[in-house]
Amino acid sequence: MTLIIREIQQKDNKEIASIIRSSLIEFGVDKPGTVFTDPTTDQLFELFQQENSVYFIAELNGKMVGGCGLYPTNGLPEGSIELVKLYLTKAARGKRIGFQLMIQCIQKAKELNCSSIYLESLPELSNAIKLYESLGFKKLNEPLGNSGHYACDLWMFLNLMP
């Protein structure tokens, strides 16, 4: 098994958008107020050209199997960054690829001098939530920032400060 994690390239847009939407359909959360209907899902390379943002693509044996990124969402507390769009193909799940993507994002957040990472999710994505909790994310009672993903009703936070 050869896993490569690299930054997104423009040629990745269509395939990663397909992986994201297929995952949402699979879990029954392909609805407005999620990345499913977010127009930026089709232009992730362009979206992640913003300063202090990054999107990582995971390739397994030369085939794209998912991705995950960090984005400086408006309205977050000072020093916070949002973990966004962690999605994997069905075949890639259970192989610790999501974990590797998360570690890469946490390391990058530290390099960007972020003090915390925020994320939004849905209860239906229970395996992802278990992954987040295993890495120290704690549930919040309300959302932070202005992601525009109003259907997400599970919010988590990771403090990066010792």
N, C-alpha and C positions, 0 to 999 in steps of 0.2 A: 504494500500500500504506500503510494507516494503522494503525500499531501503537500501542496504548495499554497501558501497564503500570500497574496500580492495585492497591490492597490488596483482599483478599478481602472479600466481603460474604456474609451468611447465605444469600441466594438462590443463591449459586454452589455450595453444597455438593454437590448431586446431580450437576451437570454436570462439575465438576472430578474427583469420585470416578470418574465414568464414563471420563473421559479417562485417568486414572491406571491404572485396571484394564484398559482396552482396550490401552494401551501394553504392560503387562506380559504380557497374552495374546499380543499380536503378537510379542514377543521370546521367548516360551516360558518366562517366569519368573513365571508366575502360580501361586505356591506359598506354602505356610505359611512364616512367618519373614520375609515381605516386607510392604510396605504393602498388598499384595493382600488379605491376611486381617486386617490391622490394623483394629480397629473404629473407630479415630479417623479413618480415611480418609473415612468418611461424614459426619463432623462437623468438617471442617477449620476452618471459621469459628470454632467454639467452641474448638477446640484452640489456635488462634493468638490467643486473647484473653489467654493467659499473658504475663506481663511479659517483656520482652526477646525477644519472638518476633514474626514478621511472615510473611505469605504473600502473594505477589504473583500476580495473575492477568494473563495476556497476552490481549489482544483484538486480533484482526486484522480490519480492516474491519468492526468491530462484533460479531464472533463470537468467543467464548471458544475459545482454541486451546492453552492450557496454563497452567502455573504453576510456582512455585518459592518456597521459603521458608527461614527461619532459625528454629532452635528451640534453647532452652537445655537440651539433653539432660542428664539426671542423669549424674554420674560423669565428665564431661569435665574436662580440666585447667583450672585457673583461667584465665579470660580467653578460653576457647574457646566457640564456638557451632557447632551443626551445620547444615550446608546440607541441606535435606530436600525430597523430593518434587518434583524437576525432571522434569516430564513434558510432552510436547507431542503434539498430534495428528499423525498421519502427514503431513497436508497442510502443517503448519506447519514441519516439519523442513527444514533446509537453507536457511533464510531469515534466519539469525542471530538468531532470536527467543530461543533458549536462551542465546546469548551475552549478549543484552540483559538477560535475567532474571538471569543470573549477575552482570553488572556492577552491577545494582540491588542484589542481595543483598550483594555485597562492599562497596559504598558504605554500605549500612545497617549492616553489621557494624562498620565503622569508626565510624559515628555512635554505635553502642552501646558504643564503646570496647573492642571485642573485639580480642585480640591474634592470634587465629588462627581458622580455619574448618576444621572436620572434616566429612567426608562418608563415607557407605557406599554401595557400588554392587555391581554384578554384572558379571563379564567379558562377558556377552552384550550389555551396553549399551555396546558399544565406541565408538560415536560420541560418547556423553556423556563417556566417559573421555578421548577425544581433546580434547574441549572443556575439561574440567577441567585437563588437562595444559597446554593452550595458555594457560591463565590462571595457571599457576604451581603448581598442586597437585602434590604428590609422593606416591607410593605409600608406605604403611606396611606393616609386617609383621604387625600385629595390630590388633584394634579398640580404640577408646577409648570410654569411656562405656557407658551402658546403654540403647541404643535399643530393644532387644527384637527387632530384625530379625536373628535368628540365621542366616538363609539368605544374607545379604549377606556375601560373602567377599573383597571388595576395599575397601580403606580408603585414604583420601587426606587430606592435610593441607596447608593453605596458611597460611604465616606472614604476618601483616599488618604486622609491625613492620619498620621500615627497617633 
